[in-house]
Amino acid sequence: MTALTTLRHAVGDVELSDLDERVLAYLADNPPSTVNAIADLLRRARAAAERRQPDLAALAELLQVVAAVLDPAPLGGEYEPALAGRAATVCGVLRGMLAGEVAVMARAEAATLLLRHLLAGQPPGQ
């Protein structure tokens, strides 16, 4: 495998511009140990970025539950006070989801569970 091929594999499926290609060709002219170090850095950076990508299905589920919680139709004519309380709870849950050091998807799943309990009229933990 050539040095340029090694670097292209490390970049993966990232679309490269002409400038990117020229930079990779320039980097490929380095000694093999340097090329391998650069390729390893690119692979680790790509892997770290992939780990930070949210699971869109879990976020979509969370948004569907939020929409259900805030839907006034099931509440009949008395929806304004009930919706105000639900909206305040949703805001609190989402604020909590965005705080802290826990992974975003774990917080999204916890927020979805809390909002489902709210929707069912149950306190959390039941």
N, C-alpha and C positions, 0 to 999 in steps of 0.2 A: 504494500500500500504506500502510495507516495505521501509526502508531507502535506500537500494540498488536499488530498483525499482524506487524510486523517483529520484535518481541520474542518473540512466540509461535513464529515460524519459527526464531529463534535457539535457543530451548529445545529444539526438535525434538520427539521422541516421548516426552519425559519427562512422566509423569503429574503434573498440577498439582492442588493442593488449592485450596479456596476462598481461603485466605490467599495462596497463590502467585498466583492470578488477580488478587487485589486489589493485591498488590505490583507485578505487571506493569502493571496499569492506572495505578498511582501513578507508576511509572517512565516510562510512555508520555506523561505530561504534561510531560516535560522538553523542552527544545529539540531539534530533529532531530539536531544534531551529538552531543548527549549520548546520545540514544536509540541512534544508530548505534554509538557507542563502547561502550555497554552490550551491545548485540546482538553486536558483534564479540567482546567479552570472553566472553560466554556461549558463542558458537560455538567459540572457541579452547579454553575450559575443557572443553566437551563432547568436542572432538576429542582433547584430551590424555587424557581419561579413557578414551576408546575405544581409544587406542593402548596403554594400560596393561592392558587386559583380556586375560587369557591365552587362548590357543587351546585350548579344552577338548578338542578331538580329540587334540591332541598330548599333553596331560596324561593323558587316558584311555589312550592307547597306552602311555605310560610306566608307568602303574599296572598295565596288563595284563602288561607285561614283568616288572615287580617281582613280581607274583603268580606268574608262570611260574618265575622264578628261585628263589623260595621254596617252590615246590611240592615236597613230599617224595616224591610217588608215583614219579617216574622214578628215584629214588635207591635204591629197594629198602630193605633192612634197615639199611644203613649211612648212613641219612640224617642222623642227629644231628650228627656232626662236619662233614659236608659242608654242611648247612644253616647251622651256626654260622658257618662261613667265608663262605658266600654272604651271610648276613645282615649280617656285618661289612662286606663289600664294598659291599652295597646301601646301608648307612648312610653309608659314606664317599662313595659316588657322589652320594647325595642331599644330603649336607652340602655337597659341592663345588658342586652345582647351585644351591643357595640362596645361595652366597657370591659376592661379586664384583659387578661393574657390568654384566656382559653381560645382554642381554634374557632374561627368564625362558624364553621359548620356545626360544631357542638353547641354553640350558642344559638344558632338558628333552629336546631332541633329542640332545644330546651324551650325557646320562645314559642315554637309551634305547639308544643305540648301544653304550655301554660295557657295559650290562647284557646286551644281546644277545650280545656277545662272551663274557661270563661264562657265559651260558646254553649257548652252543655249545662251551664249554671252550677257547676261544681267548683268548690274551692280546690286550689292546686294540692296535689298529693293524695287525692282520692281515686 
